[in-house]
Amino acid sequence: MIGDRRVDIGLGCVTFGREIDRLSAFSMMDYALGRGIKLFDTAAAYHHGASESIIGSWLASRQPDQSQVRVATKVSPPYSAQSILKSIDESLNRLEKDTLDIFYLHSWDGSVKNLEVLRTLDQCVKQGKANALGASNFTADQLEEVIQLQQLNGLMSFKYIQNNHNLAVSDLTKKLMDVCNVNQIDIVTYSPLGAGFLTGKYTNSMPDDSRFRVVPGHQKIYFTDQALKKCECLRKVSLLTGYSMEHIAMSWALHQSGVKYALVGGRSWEQVEKAFIAQGFYDKDIFQALDT
């Protein structure tokens, strides 16, 4: 999947209001805007709407042109017509916007297949509350099934998929990419460093302020034999080449064929700067060593 084309960087805002305060978040967004990052990604579930509220305050303060910043957010399951309409209105209010650029279903739930739900999503676009629809954390089969329902009923289809994808753990399969290609769906990935797992800091312990402590669910995702082997391979390549594990893993994520955006976040603008440095690095031999 590695290619020499650079993946565009988007700003992931999950840490806003949870791990960093308003001032630090503003600093990250100011830096992102200055570097030309256009996609800002959040969710209603991120610290009970705090992330959206911080972004909304920043947008009101900076007033960037629509062409400079595109905002994506998500509604949480279970889904119903009422919950979707309530969530999108609350998100727009917190974000201080009239229209979302992308409105995602945050994760798969059986209620997605309810035609009333799909009609409501279609309505959100037709009423101007969202420019495009997306699905997050869907498998290829789940995505394909819903798209078929949307198309059969003449409803607005998903235009984006957002899934976890990094060197250690990936929810971006070949079949999913094929479904996206056939249906002209842009792929957005998140967690390029595996919530810090690929920096190598979780070998012997977990720092109290680490992402794995803040969100314990990461532990069962990454503390597996396969992910640990990938991390150890990355460590060896890092020692052989002299490049840090973080730099190599980030560069790998930012050179994935078929991916439109990779979301980069963190707690400071310096972490976003590191992503731009990694974006400019490409070494085919190093990436091939990671695959072996």
NUMIZA-301419 format. One record per residue (C-alpha): residue number from 1; residue in three letters; y, x, z. Coordinates in steps of 0.5 Angstrom, whole numbers, plus 500, padded with zeros to 3 digits. Each point is the difference from the previous one (the first is absolute). Example, Ala and Ser with C-alpha at 12.3 -4.5 7.8 and 13.67 -1.06 7.14 Angstrom:
BEGIN
REC,1,ALA,491,525,516
REC,2,SER,507,502,498
//
This chain:
BEGIN
REC,1,MET,500,500,500
REC,2,ILE,505,506,501
REC,3,GLY,505,501,494
REC,4,ASP,506,504,499
REC,5,ARG,505,494,500
REC,6,ARG,504,499,506
REC,7,VAL,499,493,504
REC,8,ASP,506,497,502
REC,9,ILE,502,500,508
REC,10,GLY,501,494,503
REC,11,LEU,503,500,508
REC,12,GLY,495,497,504
REC,13,CYS,503,496,506
REC,14,VAL,495,499,505
REC,15,THR,503,505,505
REC,16,PHE,506,496,501
REC,17,GLY,501,497,507
REC,18,ARG,493,502,502
REC,19,GLU,501,508,500
REC,20,ILE,507,501,498
REC,21,ASP,506,496,502
REC,22,ARG,506,498,495
REC,23,LEU,504,506,500
REC,24,SER,494,504,498
REC,25,ALA,498,495,495
REC,26,PHE,507,500,497
REC,27,SER,499,507,499
REC,28,MET,494,500,496
REC,29,MET,502,494,496
REC,30,ASP,507,504,498
REC,31,TYR,496,506,498
REC,32,ALA,495,496,496
REC,33,LEU,506,496,496
REC,34,GLY,503,507,499
REC,35,ARG,494,503,497
REC,36,GLY,499,494,495
REC,37,ILE,494,496,504
REC,38,LYS,500,493,497
REC,39,LEU,495,497,504
REC,40,PHE,500,498,507
REC,41,ASP,494,497,503
REC,42,THR,499,496,507
REC,43,ALA,497,494,502
REC,44,ALA,501,494,505
REC,45,ALA,495,502,505
REC,46,TYR,503,507,501
REC,47,HIS,502,500,507
REC,48,HIS,501,493,500
REC,49,GLY,505,500,494
REC,50,ALA,504,506,503
REC,51,SER,499,504,494
REC,52,GLU,503,495,495
REC,53,SER,506,498,505
REC,54,ILE,502,508,500
REC,55,ILE,499,500,492
REC,56,GLY,504,494,500
REC,57,SER,506,503,504
REC,58,TRP,500,506,496
REC,59,LEU,500,496,494
REC,60,ALA,506,496,502
REC,61,SER,503,507,503
REC,62,ARG,499,504,493
REC,63,GLN,500,495,495
REC,64,PRO,496,503,495
REC,65,ASP,500,498,493
REC,66,GLN,494,496,498
REC,67,SER,498,505,495
REC,68,GLN,500,505,506
REC,69,VAL,495,497,505
REC,70,ARG,494,495,499
REC,71,VAL,497,497,506
REC,72,ALA,493,498,501
REC,73,THR,498,496,506
REC,74,LYS,493,496,502
REC,75,VAL,498,494,503
REC,76,SER,494,500,505
REC,77,PRO,493,496,500
REC,78,PRO,498,495,501
REC,79,TYR,504,497,494
REC,80,SER,502,493,499
REC,81,ALA,506,496,496
REC,82,GLN,504,500,507
REC,83,SER,498,507,502
REC,84,ILE,502,503,494
REC,85,LEU,507,496,499
REC,86,LYS,502,501,507
REC,87,SER,498,508,500
REC,88,ILE,504,501,493
REC,89,ASP,506,496,503
REC,90,GLU,500,504,507
REC,91,SER,499,507,496
REC,92,LEU,506,498,495
REC,93,ASN,504,499,506
REC,94,ARG,498,506,504
REC,95,LEU,501,504,494
REC,96,GLU,507,497,498
REC,97,LYS,498,499,493
REC,98,ASP,499,494,495
REC,99,THR,494,502,496
REC,100,LEU,494,505,502
REC,101,ASP,499,505,494
REC,102,ILE,492,499,502
REC,103,PHE,497,495,505
REC,104,TYR,493,503,502
REC,105,LEU,494,496,503
REC,106,HIS,499,505,506
REC,107,SER,492,500,500
REC,108,TRP,494,496,497
REC,109,ASP,499,494,503
REC,110,GLY,495,494,498
REC,111,SER,506,495,500
REC,112,VAL,503,504,494
REC,113,LYS,495,496,495
REC,114,ASN,504,494,502
REC,115,LEU,504,497,494
REC,116,GLU,505,497,505
REC,117,VAL,501,508,502
REC,118,LEU,501,502,493
REC,119,ARG,504,495,498
REC,120,THR,505,501,506
REC,121,LEU,500,508,498
REC,122,ASP,502,497,492
REC,123,GLN,505,496,503
REC,124,CYS,503,506,504
REC,125,VAL,501,503,493
REC,126,LYS,503,494,497
REC,127,GLN,505,499,505
REC,128,GLY,502,507,500
REC,129,LYS,498,502,507
REC,130,ALA,496,506,497
REC,131,ASN,500,503,493
REC,132,ALA,492,502,500
REC,133,LEU,494,499,504
REC,134,GLY,495,505,503
REC,135,ALA,494,501,504
REC,136,SER,498,505,505
REC,137,ASN,494,502,503
REC,138,PHE,496,496,495
REC,139,THR,493,503,497
REC,140,ALA,499,500,492
REC,141,ASP,496,493,501
REC,142,GLN,505,497,504
REC,143,LEU,506,502,496
REC,144,GLU,496,498,493
REC,145,GLU,498,493,503
REC,146,VAL,507,498,502
REC,147,ILE,503,502,494
REC,148,GLN,495,496,496
REC,149,LEU,502,494,504
REC,150,GLN,507,501,499
REC,151,GLN,499,501,492
REC,152,LEU,496,494,500
REC,153,ASN,505,496,503
REC,154,GLY,506,502,497
REC,155,LEU,503,504,506
REC,156,MET,504,506,501
REC,157,SER,495,506,500
REC,158,PHE,500,506,505
REC,159,LYS,504,506,497
REC,160,TYR,499,505,505
REC,161,ILE,494,502,505
REC,162,GLN,501,504,506
REC,163,ASN,494,504,503
REC,164,ASN,499,506,504
REC,165,HIS,498,506,496
REC,166,ASN,500,507,503
REC,167,LEU,495,506,499
REC,168,ALA,496,498,506
REC,169,VAL,500,493,499
REC,170,SER,501,495,494
REC,171,ASP,500,493,499
REC,172,LEU,502,501,493
REC,173,THR,493,500,496
REC,174,LYS,499,501,492
REC,175,LYS,499,492,500
REC,176,LEU,506,499,503
REC,177,MET,504,504,495
REC,178,ASP,496,497,494
REC,179,VAL,502,493,503
REC,180,CYS,508,502,501
REC,181,ASN,500,503,493
REC,182,VAL,497,494,496
REC,183,ASN,505,496,504
REC,184,GLN,506,504,500
REC,185,ILE,500,501,507
REC,186,ASP,504,506,503
REC,187,ILE,497,504,505
REC,188,VAL,503,502,507
REC,189,THR,497,504,505
REC,190,TYR,501,502,507
REC,191,SER,499,505,506
REC,192,PRO,499,506,495
REC,193,LEU,499,504,507
REC,194,GLY,495,495,503
REC,195,ALA,505,499,506
REC,196,GLY,500,507,501
REC,197,PHE,493,501,500
REC,198,LEU,500,505,494
REC,199,THR,505,504,503
REC,200,GLY,494,503,505
REC,201,LYS,503,498,506
REC,202,TYR,495,495,502
REC,203,THR,494,506,501
REC,204,ASN,499,500,507
REC,205,SER,505,495,503
REC,206,MET,505,494,499
REC,207,PRO,507,502,502
REC,208,ASP,503,494,504
REC,209,ASP,506,498,495
REC,210,SER,495,501,494
REC,211,ARG,499,494,495
REC,212,PHE,493,500,502
REC,213,ARG,502,498,507
REC,214,VAL,505,495,498
REC,215,VAL,496,497,495
REC,216,PRO,492,501,503
REC,217,GLY,497,496,494
REC,218,HIS,501,507,496
REC,219,GLN,495,503,504
REC,220,LYS,494,496,497
REC,221,ILE,503,501,493
REC,222,TYR,500,508,500
REC,223,PHE,496,502,506
REC,224,THR,494,500,495
REC,225,ASP,495,505,497
REC,226,GLN,503,499,493
REC,227,ALA,507,501,502
REC,228,LEU,499,505,505
REC,229,LYS,496,504,495
REC,230,LYS,506,499,495
REC,231,CYS,505,503,505
REC,232,GLU,496,506,501
REC,233,CYS,500,501,493
REC,234,LEU,507,500,500
REC,235,ARG,501,504,506
REC,236,LYS,496,506,496
REC,237,VAL,504,499,494
REC,238,SER,506,500,504
REC,239,LEU,498,507,503
REC,240,LEU,498,503,493
REC,241,THR,506,498,497
REC,242,GLY,505,501,505
REC,243,TYR,503,493,499
REC,244,SER,500,495,506
REC,245,MET,495,494,500
REC,246,GLU,506,496,500
REC,247,HIS,503,502,494
REC,248,ILE,494,500,496
REC,249,ALA,497,493,502
REC,250,MET,507,498,499
REC,251,SER,501,503,493
REC,252,TRP,493,497,498
REC,253,ALA,502,493,502
REC,254,LEU,506,501,496
REC,255,HIS,496,502,494
REC,256,GLN,495,494,499
REC,257,SER,499,497,493
REC,258,GLY,502,493,499
REC,259,VAL,504,500,507
REC,260,LYS,507,497,499
REC,261,TYR,503,501,507
REC,262,ALA,497,504,506
REC,263,LEU,503,498,507
REC,264,VAL,503,505,504
REC,265,GLY,503,499,507
REC,266,GLY,500,503,507
REC,267,ARG,505,501,505
REC,268,SER,505,505,497
REC,269,TRP,503,501,493
REC,270,GLU,497,507,501
REC,271,GLN,494,497,499
REC,272,VAL,502,496,493
REC,273,GLU,503,507,498
REC,274,LYS,493,503,501
REC,275,ALA,497,495,495
REC,276,PHE,505,502,495
REC,277,ILE,498,507,500
REC,278,ALA,493,498,500
REC,279,GLN,502,496,494
REC,280,GLY,502,506,496
REC,281,PHE,494,504,501
REC,282,TYR,494,499,496
REC,283,ASP,494,505,500
REC,284,LYS,494,498,496
REC,285,ASP,495,505,503
REC,286,ILE,502,498,507
REC,287,PHE,499,492,499
REC,288,GLN,493,502,496
REC,289,ALA,498,504,507
REC,290,LEU,502,494,504
REC,291,ASP,495,495,496
REC,292,THR,494,505,501
//
